[in-house]
Amino acid sequence: MSITFVVSAILTLLAGIGIFLIACSMMSSNLEAVSSSKLRALFAKMSGSKWLGVGIGAVATAAIQSSGATTVMTIGFVNAGIMSLVQAATIIFGANIGTTITGQIVALGMFGGDSISTTVLFSAMAGIGAFIMTFAKKDMIKKVGGILAGFGMLFVGLSMMSSSMESFAELDAVKMFLAGIKNPLLLVLIGALLTAIIQSSSVMTSVAITMLFVGLISLDQGIYLTMGSNIGSCVVAIIAGMTSGTNAKRTALIHLLFNTGGVIVFLVIGLLLGMVPGRDLDFGSIFGTLFPNAPQTQLAMFHTFFNCLAVLLFLPFTEKLVQLVERLIPEHIAVEAKEEKEVARLYYVDDHMLATPPLALQQVKKEIMNMADIAMRNFSDSLYRLRHPDALDMDQFRANEDELNFLNKKLTHFLVKLFDQNLSVKDKRYISTAFHTLTDLERVGDYAKNVIEYGDQIKEAEGKLSDAAITEVRNLQELLEKLYDATVRAYVMRNLEAFEEAKVFEQEMDDMTEEYKKAHIDRLNEDLCDPEVGANYLTFLSNVERVADHYFNVAESIKEVLR
């Protein structure tokens, strides 16, 4: 056999793997965009039910065709403090089940015999999807085209891998080398190493199915290579966990212990099967009997059986597994750290969530509402201090102001990165409005500082607000709180009725501040107001009016998203 033949086979294999990986990424990103609302609703149902967590992990992974993306997203949720380790563990369990769908699809594509093979039929979808992507006008239709194109390319890559494997099957040296690798532990290690290198258990499983189909390896060899791919798939989670907090590291360790534990259990079962007297039993003989004359299905079904049984075995011990990783990775908090004030941070989003943009978008809304709450607290506190000059903890006020600036900066950076992901037009429209919303909320914090400075000037001048002015400030605060409540309901639920309420309150604020400006001028003319107080009171009223405008801008942003 010539060198050219061997090199050509290797290059064809690399091309097939490359196309397969691109197809997986293409399907994943477009499926995420199409199913974004369903994924958000799915993860919103997270509760204390272990089975629900497993189901969510399985469905989400099957939907986006990436257990790595699901696991990394889960690490992001844990790192942000919005998911417990037990919940994260059940989702990881489910992700291992969901990822087996790829092997089943690959096995399905290898049927056909003398007729047109399913690989050819499915590969044709790449062209159909490409036409849809090129000529469709609506964004959603383009995404569907992307899914079809990715699905078709999956089988184009599979076909190229199969072609290269058939070439290798003609090489006696290759067959003899592979036939000599029979040690289960060695096969598991090879599968783990190759998966860690390409960072895709789906590709490793598909390669194993293809090698089995063309006769390069036996079913038992394919089984142990596939088991090893489960361990190698943990590399993505380990990389994500290493750069995050303690609970993120624990989540990555849960993934590693679960996948490794499942492999160990099956290695022991395989050893026990071989010890049964008078019977030549192993996994290969069992699944060969269950699914005769279909080696690709035999391996795909073992992969599904292996992951489902592992979940059934480990699910009852979820809490014990969590306790174990908590002991292995303890919380190290130095005495000095306890004495320091808490450092500002993002509460609901994490860069790992960029792996699943639709879910990251859902969390962005929570982060923005957290920022809105901080801004509103500070402005309410500033109005309270104006009425009661010595009654406010200024350390907390300044900490809130620093946090607002931090959140504005970090969220803006996160939104820039999120905007570059594969999202629907509607979701990108929301991100565009979110940039303006952050600016509006940051300005509310600035106006709170202005009010504090105004109160300090009154105090330094030994002046005080008149009883009428104090009543006005209290009325302004009550109306502003009504406007804020309507704004939150409009923004969170995209409720047009709440938006109309906010519109009414904002107009009332305009009318009220205009009325109070005239009343203030009358008090000045009648010497009923302290001159030091009166000098800036009109500016103060304008500040309140501008805060109302900013909150109304936040409420009004939903109209852009809903159009």
HUZI-V452901 format. One line per field, one symbol per residue. psi: psi as a letter, one per 30 degrees, with the letter a starting at -180 (. if undefined). A space follows every 50 residues. Layout:
psi = ???
This chain:
psi = kleeeeeeeeeeeeeeeeeeeeeeeeeeeeeeeegeeeeeeeffgkafke eeeeeeeeeeeeefhjeeeeeeeeeeeeefggkleeeeeeeeeeeeeeff eeeeeeeefglebfaklfeeeeeffeeeeeeeeefkekeeeeeeeeeeee eefefeeeeeeeeeeeeeffjeeeeeeeffjfjeeeeeeeeeeeeeefhj feeeeeeeeeeeefgelleeeeeeeeeefeefffeeeeeeefgaaefeee eeeeeeeeeeeeeeeeeeeeeeeffkkgkikleeeefeeeikgieeeeee eeeeeeeeeeeeefefgeeeeeeefeeeiljjjleeeefllkkklkeflk fffffieeeeeefeeeeeeeeeeeeeeeeeeeeeeefifggkjfeeeeee eeeeeeeeeeeeeeeeeeffljlleeeeeeeefeeeeeeeeeeeeeeeee eeeeeeeeeeghalkleeeeeeeeeeeeeeeeeeeeeeeeeefhjfeeee eeeeeeeeeeeeeeefeeeeeeeefghfkkeeefegeeeeeeeeeeeeee eeeeefffeeef.
